[in-house]
Amino acid sequence: MSRQLSTKQKRFVDNFVLKQLSIAESVRRAGYNFKSGRSEDYGSYGCKLLKQERVSSYVRKLRERAFEKEALSLAEKRSWLARALRTPVGELHEGSDLAQEVTVAEGKEGTVKRIKGVDKVRVIEVDNRMAGHDYRDREPQANNPFLFIVSLGKTPGAGDGIDALPMAKATVVDAETLPA
C-alpha cells in the first residue's frame, strides 16, 4: 500500500492541475519555502515533485476527473446532432450554435444576412458512425454506389483495380448519352 500525499503535495497538485498555475507558483502557494526565493528553485522542486509516482498518479487522476466532467456525453452529442438535423434552415439565427457562418451584405434592398447552417448530410454521417451504423466493413460496392454501377459493365478478372472485384459474370455494356 503506497503512502498518501502530504498536505503540501496535494495543494501543489491542486494548484497545478485545477487552478492551472505554473509549476513554480504552485510550489510557492502550496507552502514550500526556499531561502533563495528564486523562481527557478521553486520550479525545479516542482519538477522533482511531478516525477514522484504518488504525485504523478494524483495528477493523472485529477486530469481524468476534469476531463470526464467537461467531456460531452454520447447522449449530449447525439441530441445536438438530432437538433441540427431537425431544425429548418429558415429558423436559424445569428448566435445559434447551429449557425456555422454568418455574412452580412449591403444591397439595394438594405442589409442582407446570410446564415449558413450545419451540413445535414454530414450530421447524418457522424450520427451513423456514433450509432455503429458505419458500413465500412462491407464490400466496396456497398460504400460507393457508383463503383457498383461501373462494376456491372466490367468482366471479372480482366485487369487490376475495379476489374478484380468479385462479382457476378457480366458482359461489357456500351452506353451513349443523348443531348437534352
ABEGO torsion letter per residue (X at the ends): XBBBBBAAAAAAAAAAAAAGBBAAAAAAAAGBBBAAGBAAAAAAAAAAAAABAAAAAAAAAAAAAAAAAABBBAAAAAAAAAAAAABBAAABBBGBAABABBBBBBBAAEBBBBBBBBBAAAAAAAAAAAAGABAAABBAAAABAAAAAAAAABBBGAEBEAAABBBBBBBBBBBBBBBX
